[in-house]
Amino acid sequence: MRAKPPGWPLLTAFSLAALVALWWASAPYVYVEFRLWVLFVGGALALVWTVRAVAALIGDADAIRDRKLRWFMPWLIVCGVVVAVTLDAPFRVRFALSEPALIAYAQAVARSGTVSWECHRVGLYPVCWSEATPGGGARFTVDDPGVRTSAGFIWSPAGQMPEEDVERLDPISGPWYAYSGWDKW
């Protein structure tokens, strides 16, 4: 048992942790929860893998040499996540898949001229607050499961930005901007 490489339970745990990390990295701004997830869940999985690897090295070093791919598969998953997050691929893919729905929603919010606290699924993003902005634009927050934040998107075809409640503003493409406001904590 000690000399066996990581099995399906550990590889599944690494894969599920990677999927959660990639989903949270696909938000307009990186959540604090993302960093905590990586620290605690990633740290726990790394510790389990390390204990198993040390036990296998002590018990039968040939077992690691004979099955290198299975032993290092968790680290290939981790490297894939690190590369994807570094290149901002999760956000770019989720935004690209959602952009047509986001445009339609932003245009509807801009036409309405009001503030809404109603929750909607817009493309791949859950939106629970929206408002029309000056110049015929729209602003709305993204509230992923387990995370409530004041970060989201601004759609401003005229280039006018709301001045209040916006701490950070980054251009995405065209009239789209990612914004982050104060979370009150």
C-alpha positions as CSV (number, residue, x, y, z in Angstrom):
1,M,0.0,0.0,0.0
2,R,2.7,2.5,0.9
3,A,4.6,1.9,-2.4
4,K,1.5,2.4,-4.5
5,P,1.2,5.6,-6.6
6,P,-1.7,8.0,-6.0
7,G,-5.0,6.3,-6.9
8,W,-8.3,7.6,-8.2
9,P,-9.4,9.2,-4.9
10,L,-6.3,11.4,-4.6
11,L,-6.3,12.2,-8.4
12,T,-10.0,13.0,-8.2
13,A,-9.4,15.3,-5.2
14,F,-6.6,17.2,-7.1
15,S,-8.9,17.4,-10.2
16,L,-11.9,18.8,-8.2
17,A,-9.7,21.3,-6.4
18,A,-8.3,22.4,-9.7
19,L,-11.7,22.8,-11.2
20,V,-12.9,25.0,-8.3
21,A,-9.7,27.1,-8.5
22,L,-10.2,27.5,-12.3
23,W,-13.9,28.5,-11.9
24,W,-13.0,31.1,-9.2
25,A,-10.2,32.4,-11.4
26,S,-12.7,33.0,-14.2
27,A,-14.3,35.9,-12.3
28,P,-13.7,39.5,-13.2
29,Y,-11.4,39.8,-10.2
30,V,-9.7,37.1,-8.2
31,Y,-11.7,36.3,-5.0
32,V,-10.1,36.2,-1.6
33,E,-11.7,32.8,-1.4
34,F,-9.6,31.6,-4.3
35,R,-6.4,32.4,-2.5
36,L,-7.7,30.7,0.7
37,W,-8.8,27.7,-1.3
38,V,-5.3,27.4,-2.9
39,L,-3.6,27.8,0.5
40,F,-5.7,25.4,2.6
41,V,-7.0,22.8,0.1
42,G,-4.0,22.9,-2.1
43,G,-1.7,22.7,1.0
44,A,-3.6,19.8,2.4
45,L,-3.5,17.9,-0.9
46,A,0.3,18.6,-1.2
47,L,0.8,17.3,2.3
48,V,-1.0,14.1,1.6
49,W,1.0,13.6,-1.6
50,T,4.3,14.3,0.2
51,V,3.6,11.9,3.0
52,R,2.7,9.1,0.5
53,A,5.8,9.9,-1.6
54,V,8.1,9.8,1.4
55,A,6.6,6.6,2.7
56,A,7.0,5.1,-0.8
57,L,10.6,6.2,-1.0
58,I,11.4,4.6,2.3
59,G,9.4,1.5,1.5
60,D,10.3,0.8,-2.1
61,A,12.0,3.5,-4.1
62,D,11.6,1.5,-7.3
63,A,7.9,1.8,-7.0
64,I,8.2,5.6,-7.8
65,R,10.7,5.0,-10.5
66,D,8.5,2.4,-12.2
67,R,5.3,4.6,-12.2
68,K,6.6,8.1,-12.5
69,L,3.6,9.4,-14.5
70,R,1.0,8.3,-11.8
71,W,3.2,9.7,-9.1
72,F,3.6,13.1,-10.8
73,M,0.1,13.4,-12.3
74,P,-1.1,15.6,-9.4
75,W,1.7,18.0,-10.1
76,L,0.9,18.1,-13.8
77,I,-2.7,19.1,-12.8
78,V,-1.2,21.8,-10.5
79,C,1.1,23.1,-13.2
80,G,-1.8,23.2,-15.7
81,V,-3.8,25.3,-13.3
82,V,-0.9,27.6,-12.6
83,V,-0.2,28.2,-16.3
84,A,-3.9,28.7,-17.0
85,V,-4.4,31.2,-14.2
86,T,-1.1,33.0,-15.1
87,L,-2.3,33.4,-18.7
88,D,-5.8,34.5,-17.4
89,A,-7.3,31.7,-19.6
90,P,-10.2,30.8,-17.3
91,F,-11.5,34.4,-17.3
92,R,-10.9,34.9,-21.1
93,V,-12.7,31.7,-22.0
94,R,-15.7,32.3,-19.6
95,F,-16.0,35.9,-20.8
96,A,-15.8,34.9,-24.5
97,L,-18.5,32.3,-24.0
98,S,-20.7,34.7,-22.2
99,E,-20.2,37.9,-24.2
100,P,-23.2,37.7,-26.4
101,A,-25.5,37.2,-23.4
102,L,-23.7,39.9,-21.5
103,I,-24.1,42.4,-24.4
104,A,-27.8,41.7,-24.6
105,Y,-28.2,42.0,-20.8
106,A,-26.2,45.2,-20.7
107,Q,-28.2,46.8,-23.4
108,A,-31.5,45.9,-21.6
109,V,-30.2,47.4,-18.3
110,A,-29.0,50.5,-20.1
111,R,-32.4,50.9,-21.8
112,S,-34.3,50.4,-18.5
113,G,-32.4,53.2,-16.8
114,T,-33.0,51.7,-13.3
115,V,-31.3,49.7,-10.6
116,S,-32.2,46.1,-10.1
117,W,-31.5,43.7,-7.3
118,E,-33.0,40.7,-9.2
119,C,-30.7,37.7,-9.7
120,H,-30.2,36.4,-13.3
121,R,-28.0,34.0,-15.0
122,V,-26.3,35.9,-17.8
123,G,-24.2,33.6,-19.9
124,L,-22.0,31.8,-17.5
125,Y,-22.2,34.5,-14.8
126,P,-24.7,34.9,-12.0
127,V,-25.7,38.5,-11.8
128,C,-27.6,39.8,-8.7
129,W,-27.3,43.6,-9.0
130,S,-27.4,45.9,-12.0
131,E,-27.8,49.6,-12.8
132,A,-27.8,51.9,-15.8
133,T,-24.7,54.2,-16.0
134,P,-24.2,57.6,-17.5
135,G,-23.8,57.7,-21.3
136,G,-26.1,54.7,-22.0
137,G,-24.0,52.0,-20.3
138,A,-24.6,49.4,-17.6
139,R,-22.8,48.0,-14.5
140,F,-23.5,44.7,-12.8
141,T,-22.0,42.5,-10.2
142,V,-21.0,38.8,-10.5
143,D,-21.9,36.6,-7.6
144,D,-20.5,33.1,-8.0
145,P,-21.8,30.4,-5.7
146,G,-20.3,30.8,-2.2
147,V,-19.0,34.2,-3.0
148,R,-20.8,37.5,-2.7
149,T,-18.7,40.4,-4.0
150,S,-18.8,43.9,-5.3
151,A,-16.9,43.1,-8.5
152,G,-18.3,42.7,-11.9
153,F,-18.5,44.3,-15.3
154,I,-19.1,47.8,-16.7
155,W,-20.3,48.1,-20.3
156,S,-19.8,51.6,-21.5
157,P,-20.0,52.2,-25.3
158,A,-19.6,56.0,-24.7
159,G,-16.6,55.5,-22.4
160,Q,-18.2,57.2,-19.4
161,M,-17.4,55.4,-16.1
162,P,-19.3,55.6,-12.8
163,E,-17.2,57.5,-10.3
164,E,-18.6,56.2,-7.0
165,D,-18.0,52.8,-5.5
166,V,-15.3,51.8,-8.0
167,E,-11.9,51.1,-6.5
168,R,-10.3,49.4,-9.5
169,L,-11.2,49.5,-13.2
170,D,-9.5,47.4,-15.9
171,P,-10.3,47.3,-19.6
172,I,-11.2,43.9,-21.0
173,S,-12.0,44.6,-24.7
174,G,-14.1,47.1,-26.6
175,P,-16.6,48.8,-24.3
176,W,-16.1,46.2,-21.5
177,Y,-14.4,46.8,-18.2
178,A,-13.9,44.7,-15.1
179,Y,-14.4,46.7,-11.9
180,S,-14.0,46.1,-8.2
181,G,-15.6,48.0,-5.5
182,W,-15.3,48.1,-1.7
183,D,-16.6,44.8,-0.2
184,K,-17.2,46.4,3.3
185,W,-14.9,44.1,5.2
